[in-house]
Amino acid sequence: MAIAISNNEILTPSFSIYRLNQFGALEIFYEIKLTKATIIDIS
């Protein structure tokens, strides 16, 4: 991530949010996709 910050790289990350279904198995509840994202700070 430090290299992405210093090079001002454009990123396309995705985040999958999971939940348990009625059978107790994990399933993707929803997915967040970002486009043209940059990292400006890490704390």
N, C-alpha and C positions, 0 to 999 in steps of 0.2 A: 504494500500500500504506500510505503514511503516513496517508492519510485514513481508510482502513479501520481502522487501529489507533486513531486518535483518536476516531472515531465508534463504536468497538466494533461494527462491522458483522458480521452473520452471513453467512458465505460458504458456497458449495457448489462447491468446486473439484473438478476431475477431472484425473488424471494418466494419460496413455497411455504404456505401455512397449512399444517396438517391437523386433522382431528380424528377421533375414533368414530367409526360408523356403528350402526346398530349391532354388528356382529363382533365388535371389539377389535377390528382391524384398522390400521392407519389408512387414511385416504387424504388426498389433497383437497382442502377446503376451499382455498383460493390462492391465486398467484399474483404477485405484484411484479411488474416489469417496468424498469426505468430505461429511458433512452437518452442518449447524449448527456450522461451524468458525469460529474467530476467530483473528486474528493478535495475538499478545501482545508479540512482540519481533522485530526484524530485526538481525542482526549480520553 
